């Protein structure tokens, strides 16, 4: 039954919300940035719920998503700084 699996997934994911929020704050060291990261984490989790295995540990899975989202965001920030620094019209 698809609805049952979705509601079970949702309950398990939302049950980890406080832990993932604390983890996001520890990564970002900024409350507003952590809230954005938490939102991005749950968006990615719900979009990718078909990849979660019911026998897996939801908290660990969400932490992994959160860490990857954080690292990708940092990579994007570094790329933007480099491209701005390399802009000859910026002189």
Steps between C-alpha positions, in 0.01 A plus 500: 500500500679818382329739744605295800864500396492877442344572839747266673788674324363842590458407866851358521655800324315758706589308816865588431433869441650627827816290459550612140439864600772476767734337249433778247575764765825325587605505135405858421559671836217734397131468591357644176737303281419185699128551440564527126717188510233312696238597243728392214572171677134411542415612148769267362393220734136514399589524133734202535288290737489223241874446563456446875497138612249428776758295688746792501550753776300812415704733721830397341349529150377854574835599651672385181263705285555800727877471488502466121268800460727702730815404310343571160392841624853579615641386165256729319600792722870442428432478126311830510785672684756367252295607200445846648871535572583398144264754341710756310209749490505516878813719506 
